[in-house]
Amino acid sequence: MRPILGAGAVGDRLHQALPALLVVTAAAALGRGAGTLSSYADRRLTPLLTTHADTSLVEAVCRVESAAYATDGFSDRHEAAEMGVLRTHVMVNDAQRFASALIRMVAASGVLSTLHWAMLPLLILAVVPAGAGAVLSARVDYEMHYTNVSDRNVRHMMRWWATTPKHSDEVRANGMTGYLLFWYRALSERIDHRLLTAAPRNLRITLVSSATGGFFLILTWATLAWLTITGRIGPAIAATAVIAVQTTLAALSQVVINGAALFHTRGAFCGTDRISPRSTRTPSGRAPAWSRNSSRSGPCAYVRT
């Protein structure tokens, strides 16, 4: 930046900055090449990884005792694992984007540390709260997802019974419409209640992380301005520091987004035993009374008592 922002003719300044510009060009070409190789690796790894995850899940389910199917929470953990397998194909892309953003952030931070030693600690203090807040928010989102697994499954079953043409005549002939609608509304309200209850937690996490990170970011810009005004660093170094800070912040946003997605896919789905048990609260209201009729199948296997 010093030759470009210095005095003299434009041609002379560009000539002086030519070695640095060549290094930047080579780095950009290297980045493009690395992106091409990562895309090739994605095509090679994703099918094998998806097959391995799917096979491992099937093997694990086949190895459990028959009594495990009746264990409370088994179906929920099974459903979470199934969704983890379905999301395996995006896990490689999330990992690639996360690693790329992390490398950019570390590189920009390294450049910033060479300009002045005081800038890097302040920037780290501005970055850490955002990362911690993203992890905590992702964990809250997954807890809500896991808690609502069973209710979503039952609601989907109710929707299928109520809307599929196969059972439309039986539903209407046996007066099942009110029963299905009641439970569909009750389950939907229970899911919405849980999500709305979790909203204040996410709000508190976001407010604390944003306020803390914003405070240290303001302190970082103030320190950079103070170093420039007092003459401790030159204008060229200050301009380089501005670019480094902006690059770090842009990379940080990608680290947060892709890190949260990676956590949601890999870490949380494989750690369902650490999630608190779901609530067993029954929905409010009074449902029609029904009993099982073993001579029928589908929604009309239940008759009014």
SEKE-915281 format. One line per 8 residues: number of its first residue (from 1); their letters; for each residue x, y, z of C-alpha. Coordinates in steps of 0.001 Angstrom, whole numbers, plus 524288, in hexadecimal, padded with zeros to 5 digits. Example, Ala and Ser with C-alpha at 12.3 -4.5 7.8 and 13.67 -1.06 7.14 Angstrom:
! SEKE-915281
1	AS	8300C:7EE6C:81E78 | 83566:7FBDC:81BE4
! end
This chain:
! SEKE-915281
1	MRPILGAG	80000:80000:80000 | 80B47:8095C:8028D | 80FC2:80A5C:7F42E | 801BF:80BB9:7EF4E | 7FE1C:81652:7F919 | 80B3D:81D33:7F88E | 80F54:82920:7F0C9 | 813A1:82925:7E297
9	AVGDRLHQ	80E23:82584:7D56E | 8042E:81AA4:7D480 | 80CDE:81290:7CB96 | 8184F:81374:7D4F1 | 80FEC:80FA2:7E07F | 80A4E:803EA:7D958 | 817FD:7FFE0:7D54D | 81C72:8005F:7E375
17	ALPALLVV	81096:7F87B:7E7BA | 81241:7EE61:7DCD1 | 818B0:7E3CC:7E560 | 80DC7:7E4BB:7EF6B | 8037D:7E484:7E4B9 | 809AA:7D84C:7DEF3 | 80923:7D1CB:7EC43 | 7FABE:7D55E:7ED87
25	TAAAALGR	7F809:7CFFD:7DFEB | 7FF1D:7C355:7E307 | 7F78B:7C205:7EFBE | 7EAAC:7C41B:7E893 | 7EE56:7B9DA:7DE6F | 7F22A:7B07D:7E948 | 7E509:7B2C1:7EFCC | 7DDCE:7AFDE:7E32B
33	GAGTLSSY	7E5A6:7A381:7E162 | 7E2C9:79F3F:7EF41 | 7D453:7A1BC:7ECDF | 7D4A6:7990D:7E0D5 | 7DB6D:78E29:7E848 | 7D1CA:78F49:7F380 | 7C673:78E10:7E9FE | 7CC9F:781C8:7E467
41	ADRRLTPL	7CEC1:77C6B:7F21B | 7C089:77F4F:7F544 | 7BC21:77702:7E9C5 | 7C4E8:76BFE:7EE67 | 7C1E2:76C6F:7FCF1 | 7B361:76F78:7FDA4 | 7AE0D:762B7:7F7B8 | 7B709:75A5D:80013
49	LTTHADTS	7B411:76212:80C5F | 7A566:76199:80A13 | 7A5BC:752FD:8078B | 7AE0A:750A3:813A3 | 7A4ED:758A6:81C3D | 798E3:751E7:816CE | 79ED9:74462:81859 | 7A35E:74760:82625
57	LVEAVCRV	795B4:74BB3:829F4 | 78F67:73F88:8243C | 79984:736FE:82AF5 | 7976E:73DC4:837FE | 788AC:73C3C:83724 | 789E1:72DED:8336E | 792C2:72B3C:83F0F | 789B7:73092:8498D
65	ESAAYATD	780FD:72787:85149 | 772C8:726A9:84D6D | 76EEC:72C4C:85A94 | 77645:738CB:8573C | 76BAE:73CAD:84DA4 | 76240:73E2B:858F0 | 76BD2:7462B:860FE | 767A8:75423:86366
73	GFSDRHEA	76F23:75D3F:85A5A | 7745C:752BF:8512A | 76BEB:756FD:845BC | 76FE7:7652F:847B8 | 77E5D:761F3:847A2 | 77C39:7595A:83BCE | 77547:76479:834C3 | 78046:76DE9:83831
81	AEMGVLRT	78A58:76455:83306 | 78289:762A1:8267C | 78271:77146:8245E | 79101:771A3:8271F | 79321:767A7:81C5B | 78AB6:76F8E:812FF | 792DF:77BA4:815D9 | 79FDE:774B1:81424
89	HVMVNDAQ	7A105:77928:80615 | 7A136:78764:80A65 | 7AAA4:784FE:81595 | 7B663:78475:80C6C | 7B2A4:79179:80640 | 7B0A2:79786:813A5 | 7BDF4:79298:817FE | 7C46C:797FE:80BBF
97	RFASALIR	7BE50:7A564:80D39 | 7C154:7A592:81BB9 | 7CFA6:7A21D:81983 | 7D0E8:7AC01:80E70 | 7CB1E:7B700:81692 | 7D378:7B334:8223C | 7DFD8:7B39C:819F4 | 7DC42:7C109:814A1
105	MVAASGVL	7D98D:7C605:82244 | 7E65C:7C0BE:827B1 | 7EE11:7C62D:81C22 | 7E821:7D3B0:81D92 | 7EA6F:7D355:82C34 | 7F894:7CF9F:829D4 | 7FA4E:7DB37:820C6 | 7F41B:7E3EC:82AF8
113	STLHWAML	7FD48:7DF06:8358A | 80925:7E292:82D52 | 80447:7F089:82BD1 | 802E5:7F31C:83A63 | 802BA:7E9C2:845CE | 7F73A:7F066:84CA9 | 7ED98:7EE04:84195 | 7ED13:7DF33:841EE
121	PLLILAVV	7E8E1:7DD56:85040 | 7DDEB:7E728:84E9C | 7D94C:7E0BA:84219 | 7D972:7D358:84895 | 7D12F:7D8AB:853B4 | 7C796:7DDD3:8498B | 7C71E:7D0D1:84254 | 7C5D9:7C71E:84D90
129	PAGAGAVL	7B873:7CBB4:852A4 | 7B26A:7CA53:84522 | 7B76C:7BC6B:843D4 | 7B2EA:7B8A6:85171 | 7A58B:7BE9B:84EFF | 7A41B:7B726:8423C | 7A740:7AA38:848DB | 79DAD:7ACBA:853F7
137	SARVDYEM	792F2:7B0DE:84A7D | 7952B:7A4C3:84232 | 79420:79C49:84E3E | 78746:7A297:85230 | 78206:7A08D:84467 | 785CB:79247:844B9 | 77FC7:79037:85220 | 77301:7958A:84CE8
145	HYTNVSDR	77430:78D09:840D1 | 776B0:780CD:848CF | 76BFA:783EC:8529A | 761FD:78542:847A8 | 765E4:778F8:84039 | 75B4B:77028:845BA | 75097:77A63:84487 | 75476:77D44:8367E
153	NVRHMMRW	753E7:76ECE:8333F | 74658:76D3A:83917 | 741B1:779B4:83280 | 746BD:774CC:82582 | 73F5C:7681A:827B4 | 732EA:76FA0:82ADF | 734AA:777DB:81EAC | 7368C:76BCA:81658
161	WATTPKHS	72A48:76573:81B97 | 72265:771E7:819CB | 726E0:77548:80BFF | 72A59:768AB:804F7 | 71FDF:76424:7FB51 | 721AA:7561D:7FFD9 | 71ADA:75892:80CD6 | 71217:7640E:8092C
169	DEVRANGM	7059B:75BE9:808B2 | 7088B:754FE:81584 | 70BB9:761BE:81C69 | 6FEEB:767F5:8186B | 6F674:75BE2:81A1D | 6FB37:75934:827E5 | 6FB1B:76749:82C85 | 709E6:76823:82E58
177	TGYLLFWY	70B10:775FB:8290D | 70968:77CD0:83614 | 712AD:77381:83CE4 | 71D7D:77569:832E3 | 71BC2:7841C:83287 | 71C1B:7850E:84152 | 728F0:77DDC:8429B | 72EE9:784A1:836DF
185	RALSERID	72BF4:791E5:83CE3 | 73036:78D6D:84A70 | 73D4B:7884F:845AB | 73FA3:79468:83D6D | 73CC9:79D2E:8490C | 745DA:7954B:851BB | 750F0:79645:847D3 | 74EAC:7A4E2:8463F
193	HRLLTAAP	74E5F:7A6A2:85506 | 75BAF:7A040:8567D | 76182:7A870:84B93 | 75BFE:7B4FC:8513B | 76109:7B142:85EB4 | 76EC1:7AFB6:8592B | 76E7A:7BCF7:8525C | 7724D:7C4D0:85E9A
201	RNLRITLV	77E11:7BBEC:860B0 | 782DC:7BE8C:852F1 | 78051:7CCFE:854E3 | 78870:7CD71:8615B | 79391:7C5F9:85AF4 | 79373:7CEE6:84F11 | 792C9:7DB58:85720 | 79DF8:7D78D:86026
209	SSATGGFF	7A6D7:7D2A3:8553D | 7A3E6:7DE30:84C4C | 7A5AA:7E844:85708 | 7B277:7E252:85BA3 | 7B7E1:7E0A3:84DF0 | 7B34B:7EE32:849DF | 7B9D9:7F47B:85598 | 7C703:7EE75:8527E
217	LILTWATL	7C54A:7F15F:843FD | 7C318:7FFBE:84713 | 7CF0C:7FF24:84FCA | 7D6C1:7F940:8446E | 7D2EC:80436:83B19 | 7D59D:80E66:84594 | 7E311:8089D:847F6 | 7E604:808C8:83964
225	AWLTITGR	7E1B9:816FA:8386D | 7E9D4:81AA7:8445B | 7F5F9:813F1:83EEA | 7F445:81B32:83208 | 7F192:82885:83803 | 7FD0C:827BB:84163 | 80639:823C5:8366A | 8099F:81674:83C02
233	IGPAIAAT	805DB:81057:82EF8 | 805F1:81695:8218C | 7FA3A:81893:81890 | 7FE51:80D1A:80FFC | 7FEE8:803EA:81BA0 | 7F1E7:80929:82084 | 7EB9D:80692:81346 | 7F10F:7F8C3:81363
241	AVIAVQTT	7EBC6:7F6E2:8211F | 7DE3F:7FB5D:81CCC | 7DE34:7F163:811C7 | 7E2FD:7E6CA:81B15 | 7D85E:7E9D2:82503 | 7CDC2:7E9E3:81A92 | 7D2B4:7DCFF:81515 | 7D2DF:7D703:822A0
249	LAALSQVV	7C4FC:7DB69:82578 | 7C00A:7D653:81861 | 7C6AC:7C947:81ACF | 7C12E:7C919:82897 | 7B335:7C9AC:823A3 | 7B5C9:7BDE2:81AF3 | 7BC70:7B6AC:8261E | 7B097:7B90A:82EB6
257	INGAALFH	7A6A5:7B4D8:8246B | 7ADB9:7A8BE:81FB6 | 7B292:7A528:82D3F | 7A4A7:7A554:83261 | 7A016:79CF7:826EF | 7AB48:79378:82918 | 7A845:792B6:8379C | 799E9:79055:834D1
265	TRGAFCGT	79CCC:78557:82B42 | 7A865:77E5F:83147 | 7A97E:781AE:83F99 | 79B7F:782A0:84420 | 795A8:7776E:83C5F | 7A040:76E64:84189 | 79E7F:772EC:84F8B | 79018:770D2:851AB
273	DRISPRST	7925E:769F0:85E94 | 79688:776F2:86464 | 789D5:77DA2:860DA | 78020:77EF4:86BEF | 773FE:77667:86B1A | 768A7:77C47:863F1 | 75CCA:78138:86AF4 | 7515A:7780C:86C62
281	RTPSGRAP	7473E:782B2:86EB0 | 73A27:77F46:8689C | 73342:78951:86019 | 72880:79163:865E6 | 71A86:78ECE:86230 | 71256:782AF:861E5 | 713EC:778B2:85727 | 7094F:76F49:852F4
289	AWSRNSSR	70A78:761DF:85939 | 70E8D:756FD:85019 | 711D6:74891:851BB | 71991:73F27:84960 | 7125E:7361E:83FFC | 71B78:72B14:83BFB | 71317:72775:83048 | 71653:73437:82949
297	SGPCAYVR	7229A:73B1B:824CD | 7268B:74925:8226E | 72002:75498:8293E | 71325:74D66:82A40 | 71938:742DD:832A3 | 714B4:74C18:83D6A | 70632:74D2A:8403B | 6FEC9:75671:8490E
305	T	6FB8D:75112:8568F
! end
